[in-house]
Amino acid sequence: MRPLSTFRVLLAVAAAVGVTLLLFVLLALTDWAFTVLDRLRSAPIWFVVLYSIVFVALAGSGGWVVWRLLVPRPRKSIAPSAPPPTQEEMERRLVQSEQLGLDVTVVRRELIELKNRRATGEVYIALFGEISTGKSSLVRALLPSAEVEISARGGTTREVMRHVWVSTAHDRLILTDLPGLNEANGELDAMAREEAMRSHVVVYVCDGDLTRDQYRELQALIALDKPMVLVLNKMDLYTEEDLAAVRQRLVERVEGSSRVNVVAITAGGTQEVMRVFPDGHEERVVREISPQVAPLAEALQRCIDSDMATLEKLRDSAVFVLASRKLDEALTVHRRTKAEELVSQYSRKAVIGAMAAVAPGSDLLIQGYLGINLLKDMCALYEVPVRQFDLQRLLEQSGRHVAKTLPIMLAVAGNGLKAFPGLGTVAGGMLHAVAYGLIFDSLGKAVAHTLDTRGELQSAPAVLLFEEKLGEDLESRARKFARMALTRQV
């Protein structure tokens, strides 16, 4: 018989001790339970009922807490993105926007361009990507006779360049060479993105694994369901092992995107190498690199041959999204302009109201009325529903801060009035008029910014912003409203 190992002995002792402790705990709980039952039998019925309710409530709450801790919550499903607008929806929005007085010229121009491209029936292929990834070299490889400027300096392409390319299957395609993204000033990025959205197929050119910016741009196009060919250029710079690794990484980047193909090519060009001669001297030699773009041409041909009607539909949807964004931008500009006008109008009314108040306390009634109407008009401009209670609460919270800073504003208003020769120190209604002008100017701007950035009227951030704006450039603003008050008095 083999002797027992020390580990097995210790394990047996630990098991025995554990079982013993569990038995003691069980006996103690049993004794406690019978003791409680005996005492409850002799207790009044109301106490038994109350005790039972509390016991069940605590036990249930504890069990619920344990269950929530042990059972993981299901992840919230990501809400699907809104479907792209249809042409009918865009036309309806355009009519409504024009009725509001919006300038929709750029949106109309976008839809006219789409109509013209539909009429020609040409297929647009956009070469998209960051600077110096080889887009222009790729055009030269596909179209050797094309006049394309190729330079080692990034950012050669400064405008949209279109070239006609007839594929091996004799399809007439329009190759669009776009400015590279992330140039020094980035002023051409929007132009490139918009033209990529107008195309049927996007050729996204990179020369290695994607950076964060490249990945973000790629995902933005994938979100539009844009057919793409993700091209790894300059494959001649990689070993076979490294090329396979980078290509696999790019495939993982677009995993789940059925409309994206990944290919590796060499757009060609030249490369400087150092040549060492037998006598030991060195010489720089420019070596021509033969283009290898057949995988790209084949991938593009497959995209075109798959379903041209689908390509047209997806292109139209992307253009409608682009037009919708431009319409949203026009609406934002319109609202900001109108908001500035409202702030100016109500600030002037506040100054005039303070100058017109004759009875004690009447200015408070006037300014309260103006304040409520300013908030209502702002919310109506941004199409934000709001309750009277919310408006009143915002004014009350703003008023508490005004009460603390009113002496400072009156002092600044007095200094503003001193800037006008012959007035000296002016007190009374004119000082209050300047102060009210400052208050309404700050409150209007704070509310407008809150509605513009948050899409709803939230008191806390609006009040914080009001406090900041109230202290901004007090003296020059005070002189502005002092001039307004004096003009009114005269």
BELDAHU-V591631 format. One record per helix or strand of 3 or more residues. SS is the DSSP state (H for helix, E for strand). FROM is the first residue (numbers start at 1). LEN is the number of residues. If there is no record, write none. Layout:
[[SS,FROM,LEN] [SS,FROM,LEN]]
//
This chain:
[[H,6,37] [H,45,26] [H,87,14] [H,105,16] [E,123,8] [H,135,8] [E,161,6] [E,172,6] [H,189,10] [E,201,6] [H,212,12] [E,227,6] [H,235,3] [H,240,14] [E,260,5] [E,269,8] [E,282,8] [H,294,13] [H,308,49] [H,362,20] [H,388,31] [H,429,26] [H,459,12] [H,474,16]]
//
